[in-house]
Amino acid sequence: MALNSELSQEVGLELTGNSRENGGKTKSRDDLHDPSLPPETTAYSLQSQKPHYKLFKKSNLMYGLPMTFEGNLGSVTVMAVPDSGSDHNVMSLGLALHLGMRLEWSVAEKTELIFLDGSAVIPTALVHASCRFARTFSFDWKMRCTFLVLPSLIEDLIISASFLDKTATFTMFRNRLVQMSLKTPGTLKICTMGAINRRLTCCIDGEAIAALPDSGSDVDVISLAYATKRKFKWENTLQEVVFANGRTKIARGKFVAQLSLGSSARLIKLKEDADADEFADNERGTGDLIDGEINVQPLSAQNTNRDDTPVQRVINTTFYILDGITVDALIGAKSIESLQVYTHHTQHITIQTKRDIETFKICRIALSSKIRSNAKIIVTSSRQTRSDGLPRPNLEAQLNEAEQQENSRREESSRVASLLTGDAKAAFDHSEQDRRRAFEEYRSSLLRNHAP
């Protein structure tokens, strides 16, 4: 069974196979979103009556999306970043080679990936892969997805906004996701919730703004121009922000502000004796709307007799200020989860005018205390241009980087092989030979496609 044409065009996705239910004739609600299925009740409307504002602690939840690929090595499960701030599925070169994927160049060379800081790279190649959700209840559905391939990528696999939307992964089928913890102390990670052409209507310290909801980011970010315009008072910081392609930028400062959804939220005034640890978590709130002004009380004094009143969540969050970014504000995963954007309040997400179809923007960013040692930047030559005027990737730089990664992988494979014996070693050696053949095929194809 195939998906509709819209899904195939936007996501590069085909669906094959049938659900086990009723001999394969009935679709499984868990496998793929279908408008013909009765919707689940996951949201309430705030439009019918005046909302009740409550201050909540900011959540620390982050999510990964395990995806299982079918390739030369059999079934391999990879933890992907569900990034609705990306307009395209993206895969690292290392993962593509490990999975034994066949790399293609004809379309990839015509695509330019633009990042939040305005920098751009041209993908090395693209791959077509058979995959499925690793945590789905039905294992018969398989998807054929297209991924752009980058040599330098801080995550091996990034899943796009269109894919997440069409499969309703963030809304109806959140059981496909797994909770993730921080990789290293001092590293904050955000998984984005919106594509570049989407905006989340929200209020920062009581003033409305159309921000980018980005589930692939570790932090909430605001531009220097907007922070200056709003006259926010910030403290200096030397914190580095790492973008998806490994480029880094130092934040100009940071400040704490209140964040809520919608365009009419008011600033919550905290009592002087209110302890932040006393404020609500999960479903317990502390705010009361009194004569148009919000008064927040400690948890012990809250009024809990408001079950029939819509709740508008408010959180305190740290915004990092970046100069030269392409949006006024970016809202990260933890804030998105805290405000329940995709489970209760999707009405606050709007679609902006469609951009140039050949320009895809990846806005995944990661906040870290130091530059990742393995982060590299693709080098391009201004003297080498294609017929359409875009720079052609430097062949020598691509080969050098690919060969360095391959040499490191071979050293590690040799070390692992020395620890194995018998059938386990034979199976490992066989898979390693297949992987090395895939790399040699990639290297040869790269030379052929860049031949004058």
N, C-alpha and C positions, 0 to 999 in steps of 0.2 A: 504494500500500500504506500502511495506517495503522498507527501504533504502538498498543500496548495502551492501555486506558483509564487505567491507573495513570500512565503516562507523560504522557498528555495532561492529566490533572488536576494533577499536581505541577509540571510544567514549562510547561504551556501550549504544547505542542509537537505538531505533526502532521508526518508524514513522507510525501512524495509522490515518485513516480518509481521507477525500478528500476536495479539495477546493470547494467553492460554485459556482465557475465559470463553466458555461456550464454543469450544472447538476452534478458537482463533477468529470468531466472527464479531466479538464484542471488544470495543476499545477499553483499555484499562485507564481509569482516571489518573493513576499515578504515573503513567508512562509519558503522556504528552498532552498538552492543553488542547482541547477541542471545543470551540464555541457551542457545538451542538449538545455538549454535556451540560446538565444542570449545574449552575455555579454554586460553589460553597459559600456559606455566609461567613466571611472573614473580616468584614469592615462595617462600621456604623457611620452614619452621616451626621455631620455637625451642622448641617444646614437647617434642620427642622426646629432647633431650639438653641438658645444661647449657651455656649460651652462653659464648663467650669474649669478654670485654670488650676493646674497642680504642678508643683515643682518636684521633679524626680532626679535621682542620682543618675549620672551618665553611665550607661552600660559599658562593660568591658568585652562584650561579645564580638567575636569575629568569626567568619565562616569560610570554609573551603568547599570546593565541589569536586569530589572524586569522580574521575572519568576513566572508563576501561576501554582500551584500544585493542583492536585485532590486527596483528601484523605478523612479520616473519618469526617473531619470538613467541607467538601465541598471544594469550591475553595478558596485557600489562595495565595495571591501574596507576594513574597519575593524579596527584592532588592539584587541581586547577584553582586559579583565582577567579571567582565569579565577578567580573568587572563590568558593570553597566556604564562605566565611564569610558569604555573602549568601543570603537565602532567596528572592530574586526577581531576575529579569533586570531591569536598570535601564539607561536610556538618557538622555543629556542632551537638553534641549530643542533645543539648537543642532544636534545630529546628526539628530534627528527631522525638523527643518525642512529641513536640507540634503538628506536622503534623500527629501523629499517625502512623508513618512508622513501618514496620516490620523489625527488625534488624537481620542480618545474619552474621555469623562468619567464615564460612569455607574458603572463599577466602581472607577476610580481614586479617586474622591471618598470611597469607603467604606474605603480602605486607609490605614493609618498606618505609616510607616516609622520604626523606632526604631534609633538608632545606639548604638555601644558606650558613649558617655558618658551615655546615657539620654535625649538630646534626640530629638525626633520632628518629622517633617514629613509633610504630605499631598501625594502626587504631583499634578503639574499635570494629567496625563492618562495614558492608556496607548495603545500602538500595537500592531498585529499586523503582523509583518514576515515576508517570505519570505527565508530565508537558508540558507547551507551553509558547511561548513568550507572555508576557502580552500586548505588544504594537502592535502586528501584526494586519494587516488589515483583515485577515481571521482567524476565531476562530475554524475551524474544524480540523486543524492539531494538533495532540497530539504526544508527544515523550515519550518513555520509557527510562529513563536514570538511570545509576548506579552512586551512590555517596559513597565514603568512609566517615566514620564517625569518628570525633575526639572530645574528651571531651573538650579540650582546643583549641579554635580557635578564633582569633581576629575578624573574620568575620563569620557570620552564614552560608554563601553560597559562594563558589568559583567555577567558571565555567572554564573548562580547555581549553588549546590551541586547542586540536583536535576538540572539540565541536565548538569552534568559527570558526575554519577553514572550517569545513564541512558544517556549516550553513552560511558561508560568512557574519557573523555578523559585523565584523570590516571593511569589504570592500564594498560589494554591498548593505547590508541592515542595514545601520547605524541608520535608523529610529527606530530600536528596542531599541536603547540606550537612556538613559536620562542623562542630565548634572547634576553633583553632586557638592555640595559645601563642604568646609572643615567642619568636624564634630565639632572641637573646635579650637579656636584661637591658633596659634603656632604649629598646626599639619599639616604637608605636606603629601599628599597622592598620590601615583602613581599606576596606573592600568597597569600591564605589557602587553607587546605585543609579547612575544616570549617564546617558550618552551626552556628547558635547552639545547636540542640538536640543537637549532637554534642560529644563530648569525646574527647580523646586522653589515654590513660593513660600518664603519664610520670613521671620523677623529676627534681626540681630539687635539686641538691646532696644527692642520696641519699634524699630524702623524696618519697613518691608524691603526685601531684596529678592531678585530672581537668581538663586545660586545653583551651581552645578552639583547634583547629588552623585557622589563618586564612591562606589563600593570597593574600588581598588586602591584606596588611599588610607594611610595610617593616621592622618591628621586632618583637622579643619583648617582651611587656608583662606586668607583674604589678601587681595592685592594691595600694594603700597599706595597706589593712587586712591583706592576706595577708603582705605584706613585714614589717609590724610584728609580726604573730603569729609568723612564723618567726624574727624578730630578725635579719634580714639587715642587714649593715653596708653602707651605700651612700654614695656621694659626691654632692654637690649638682650640679645641672645646670640650665641655662636652656633646654634643648632643647624646641622646640615640636612637638607632635603634631597633625597635620591629619587630620580625619575626612572621610568621603566627601562630606558635604554642605558642606564648607568650614569648619566650626567647628574651633576650635583649643583646645588645652589644653597647659599647661606641665608637663613631667615634674617630679615631686618629687625625683627622684634616679635613679641608675643603679648597677648592680653586675654583676659577672661571676660566673656560676655554671655548674656542670656540668649538662648536660641529656642524658637518655637515655630510652629507651622502656621500658614495663613498670612494674610496681609494686614490684619487688624489687631494683633496681639499687643498688649501693653507691658511695659517693664514692671517686673515684680519687685516690690520693695521688701527687703529682708529685715526682720527685727534684729537689733544689735546683739541680743543674747541668743540668737538662733545658731545652733551648731550644724555645720554642713552634714555631719554624720547622722543627724536626726531626721534629715529629710527623706522623702519617700523613695522606696525602691520597689521594683516590680509593679504591682497594681495598687500600691498605697500612695495617696497624695496628701498634700498639705496646704494647698492654696484655696483661698476663698475670694470670689469676685464680689466686692462690696462697693456699690455706687460708682461703678466704672473703674475702681482702683483695686488692685490685687493686694491682699494682705496675707502674708505667709506666716503660719504658726508652726511651732515645733510639732513633731509627730504625736506627742502625748496629748496635744490639745486639738487635734484635727477633728473635723466633722465627717463622720463616715456614712451619714444618711443621705447619700446622693447617688444611689445606684442607678436611678433613672435619668441622670443628667449626663450628657456627653462630656468627656474629659479631654481637655486640651493640654497636652504635656508641655512642660517648659524645663529646660536643662541649663546648667552652667557649663560652658566648655571653653577650652583654650584655643584661640585662633593664632596661627603663625602667619606672619606678614612676609610675603614674597614680592619682590620687584620684577616687573617684566613678564608676568603671567597673562594668559589670554582671557581670563574671566575675573569678575569682581570678587567672587567668593566660591569656595568649594566646600561642600559638606561631606565629611567622611563616614565610614561604615558605623563606627560606634555611636555617633550622633544620630545617624539614620535609624539604627536599631532602637535607640533610646526613645526616639519620637514615633516609632512604629509606622514609618512612612509607607512601606510596601505591604504591611499586613492590615492597616486600618485607614490610611490617609492618602491613597494614590490620587485622589482628586486634586491634590496640591501640585502635581507634576504636570507641566505643560510642554508642548513640542514647539520648538522654534523653527524658523525658515530653514529648509534643507540647503546644505552647502554643496559645493562642488563635489560631484559623485566620486571623483578620483582622489579626494583628500580625506583621509581617515585620521581621527585624532585619538590618541591613547592618553588618558589622563591619570593613569595609575602612578601614584607616588608613594614612597616609603620613607618614614622618618627614622634616622639612625644617628647614633652618637659619633660615628666615624664612617668614612667612605669604605664601601665594601671593597676588599682587596682585589676581587676578581672582576670589578666593574670596568668595562672598556668602552670606548666610543668608536663607532664606525668612522673610518677615515674616508673622505671623498676628495676628489681632485677637481678644482674649479676649471682646470684646463680640459677635462674630459666631459663632454656633454653629449646628450642623446639628441635625436632629431626633434624631440618635443621641447628641448631647451633645459630639461632637468639634468642635474649632474649624474654621471655614470659612476657607480661604485668603483673604487680603486681596486684593481685585480690583485695587485701585490699585497695590499693590506688585508683583503679578505682571505687570501691563501695563507698568509702568515698567521692570522688569528685562528683560522680553522685548523691548521697544522699544529699550532701550539696546544689547542684544546685536545686534538686527537692524540698527540704525544703524551699528554698528561693522563688521558683516559687509558691509553695502552699500558702505561706504567702501573696504574692502579689495577688494571685487569690482570697483568702479570703477577702482581702481588697476591690478588685473590686466588688466581689459579694455583699458585704455589701452596696454598693452604688446603686445597681440595684433593680428593682421591677418588678412584673408582668411577662409578656412573655419574656422580655429581660433577667430577672434573671433566668427563667426556661431554656432558651436556653443556657445561659452561664454555668449554673450548669451541664447541660447535656454534653456539650463539655468538661468541666473540668473532669467529671467522665470518659469520654472516654480517655482523656489524661493520667489520673492517672492509668487507667487499662493498657495503653501502657507502662508506666514506670514500673509497677509491672511485666509485661511480660518481659521487658528488663532485669530487675534485676534477675528474675528467670532463664532466658536463660543464663545470665552471669555466674551464679553459676553453672548451668549444664555444660556449655562448659569449665569451669575451674576445674571441678571435677577431682580428680586423677584417 
